[in-house]
């Protein structure tokens, strides 16, 4: 039969609450269900770090813990691991959008297109 796929799966303040094994399980399912995946995670990073955040330097199996339950993952590498071409990825400043977030929060953004 015809394969049905979602156009987009969007993680918004969701993936940061998962450990790497949970996120790997989700991605294993989503690689056959989604044409595109978008991560838009909001995290308080600027007051916790002395250097700019380089998401690509975070090992896939060791997300960066910034609070008790909050983890920052290497979203571009995660997309690539599960057969998605990274279309765009960035760490965006809190002033990116009109809605207000406290000044030390950044948006961790990555979009991938399924190549499976």
C-alpha positions as CSV (number, residue, x, y, z in Angstrom):
1,X,0.0,0.0,0.0
2,X,0.9,3.7,-0.2
3,X,3.2,4.9,2.5
4,X,1.8,7.8,4.6
5,X,4.1,10.3,6.1
6,X,3.8,13.5,8.1
7,X,5.1,16.6,6.4
8,X,6.7,17.9,9.6
9,X,7.4,16.6,13.1
10,X,8.3,19.5,15.4
11,X,10.0,19.2,18.7
12,X,9.4,22.4,20.7
13,X,10.7,22.2,24.3
14,X,10.3,18.4,24.1
15,X,13.6,16.8,23.1
16,X,15.4,18.7,25.9
17,X,13.4,16.6,28.4
18,X,14.5,13.3,26.9
19,X,17.7,11.4,27.6
20,X,19.7,10.2,24.5
21,X,18.2,6.7,24.5
22,X,14.7,8.0,24.6
23,X,15.4,10.4,21.8
24,X,17.1,7.7,19.7
25,X,13.9,5.6,20.1
26,X,11.7,8.4,18.9
27,X,14.0,9.1,16.0
28,X,14.0,5.5,15.0
29,X,10.3,5.6,14.6
30,X,10.2,9.0,13.0
31,X,12.7,8.2,10.3
32,X,9.9,6.2,8.5
33,X,7.1,8.6,9.4
34,X,8.3,12.1,8.8
35,X,9.4,14.0,5.6
36,X,11.0,16.7,7.8
37,X,11.9,17.1,11.4
38,X,12.4,20.5,13.2
39,X,13.9,21.0,16.6
40,X,13.2,24.3,18.2
41,X,14.4,23.9,21.8
42,X,14.6,26.8,24.2
43,X,17.3,26.6,26.8
44,X,18.9,28.9,29.4
45,X,22.5,28.7,28.2
46,X,24.2,32.1,28.2
47,X,24.4,32.5,31.9
48,X,25.8,29.0,32.4
49,X,28.6,29.0,29.8
50,X,31.7,31.1,29.4
51,X,32.0,30.4,25.7
52,X,29.5,30.3,22.8
53,X,27.5,27.1,22.7
54,X,28.6,24.8,19.9
55,X,25.8,22.2,19.6
56,X,27.8,20.2,17.1
57,X,30.6,19.5,19.6
58,X,28.2,17.6,22.0
59,X,28.6,13.8,21.7
60,X,25.4,12.1,20.6
61,X,25.5,9.7,23.6
62,X,26.3,12.4,26.2
63,X,23.9,15.4,25.9
64,X,24.9,18.5,27.8
65,X,22.9,18.6,31.1
66,X,22.2,22.2,32.0
67,X,19.6,21.6,34.7
68,X,18.3,18.6,36.6
69,X,16.1,17.4,33.7
70,X,17.1,19.6,30.8
71,X,19.5,18.3,28.2
72,X,21.0,19.9,25.1
73,X,21.5,17.4,22.2
74,X,23.6,17.6,19.1
75,X,20.5,18.1,16.9
76,X,22.3,18.3,13.5
77,X,24.2,15.0,14.2
78,X,21.0,13.4,15.5
79,X,19.2,14.2,12.2
80,X,22.1,12.9,10.2
81,X,22.3,9.7,12.2
82,X,18.7,8.9,11.2
83,X,19.0,9.7,7.5
84,X,17.9,13.4,7.5
85,X,19.8,16.0,5.5
86,X,20.4,19.1,7.7
87,X,18.8,21.9,5.9
88,X,19.5,24.6,8.5
89,X,20.8,24.7,12.1
90,X,21.7,27.5,14.4
91,X,21.8,28.7,18.0
92,X,19.5,31.8,17.8
93,X,19.6,34.7,20.3
94,X,16.6,35.5,22.5
95,X,15.8,38.5,20.4
96,X,15.0,36.3,17.3
97,X,11.3,36.3,17.8
98,X,8.8,39.0,19.0
99,X,7.7,37.1,22.0
100,X,9.6,37.8,25.1
101,X,11.9,35.3,26.8
102,X,14.3,36.1,29.6
103,X,17.6,37.4,28.1
104,X,19.7,34.4,28.9
105,X,17.7,31.9,26.9
106,X,18.6,30.8,23.4
107,X,16.7,28.9,20.7
108,X,18.5,25.7,19.5
109,X,17.2,25.2,16.0
110,X,17.7,22.4,13.5
111,X,15.7,21.3,10.5
112,X,16.3,18.1,8.5
113,X,14.8,16.6,5.3
114,X,14.4,12.9,5.1
115,X,16.7,11.2,2.6
116,X,15.7,7.6,3.5
